[in-house]
Amino acid sequence: MHEEDWDGKEYTLYSTRIEPKGPEALPPPAPKDEFSIGNALKKEATIFAEYTGLYGFIAKSGYQGLFPNTNSLGKEVDFQGSRQIDNFSRRYYEKELGAGIGPSLSGTEHFGYTEPFRRFVQRESFSPQANEIPNTAPSWLPGDDYYTNFHVGDPFIKVDQGFARLPGAGYAALHPDLKDVDPEDYPDIHKMAILADVAPYSREYHNIRQRVAQQAKGNTELEIEYEKIMNRVKQTRESIIRMNDRHYTAPVDEISGTVDDVSPGGVTLKEYPGRRFQFSSVGMSAADLSAKILGENNDMTRSEVAREVDRRRGAVQE
């Protein structure tokens, strides 16, 4: 498909940021058809080995030990196939259902119901796939200067559940206010939400975030959505487990003082000028207040929530 747009010679598997090339760099290997006879036989052998379980693992390990394949290491590149649009294996495993643990018929033990099923529907170990054919993704998504280039190939398979997370018919179905809206013309808050999800480290995300921050001034409804997105990005960036951080066993300092000022931002003490003490697990941002309001009454509209947030802010200030 679209052979007139790309001859298969020049391509970048990932991005220029993590795949730099210089004048002395080796040329990239020519991509091959994914289902040539040789490739198909190798895939079938791998599938059979996985199907047989431990016996297949031992046989595969023994074969690789006797006949190590070092000549083609790093040189196996396939043309990206359109079959991945509705590939059942990819769609199944990106849901991350796990083993489907459930009670046995006797009710005394647990086992993975999906193990027999997963022997037949196996996770595909795709070889690197090349595709430099331009697509119609909106211009505000990152391109070849980011880790993921959303402007070539099939963008919807570059992230899990891409049909619902990237701009298009799937995302619009989940957000009825975008019905019949061209993805290029999405409101800035939706652009920010999508970029925060799929490209939180991109230049495009930071640019749109600054724009939305200006628009949110004086607009409580927009401010709530902006803060929710910022909280999600913060949690994404802090999701890496650092074993050196000891949150619950570190020494605790106990201090006392005279309250000088109290505000939603915390408390200041006369004995500690310039230092503000914040309450743990107490949030007074627009997003925090909206979550509390919806927890009390979840049938309110966005506008009603925004008005209630303004009312409570005024009460706190008083």
NORUR-V692742 format. One record per run of one state. SS is the DSSP state (helix for helix, strand for strand, loop for the rest). FROM is the first residue (numbers start at 1). LEN is the number of residues. Records with the same first field share a line. If there is no record, write none. Layout:
BEGIN
SS->FROM-LEN ; FROM-LEN
END
This chain:
BEGIN
loop->1-2 ; 6-26 ; 33-4 ; 52-2 ; 67-10 ; 80-2 ; 87-1 ; 94-7 ; 104-6 ; 113-2 ; 121-7 ; 131-3 ; 135-17 ; 153-2 ; 158-4 ; 166-3 ; 175-1 ; 179-4 ; 186-2 ; 199-4 ; 216-4 ; 238-21 ; 264-2 ; 270-6 ; 278-8 ; 297-5 ; 318-1
helix->3-3 ; 37-15 ; 54-13 ; 82-5 ; 88-6 ; 115-6 ; 155-3 ; 162-4 ; 169-6 ; 176-3 ; 183-3 ; 188-11 ; 203-13 ; 220-18 ; 286-11 ; 302-16
strand->32-1 ; 77-3 ; 101-3 ; 110-3 ; 128-3 ; 134-1 ; 152-1 ; 259-5 ; 266-4 ; 276-2
END
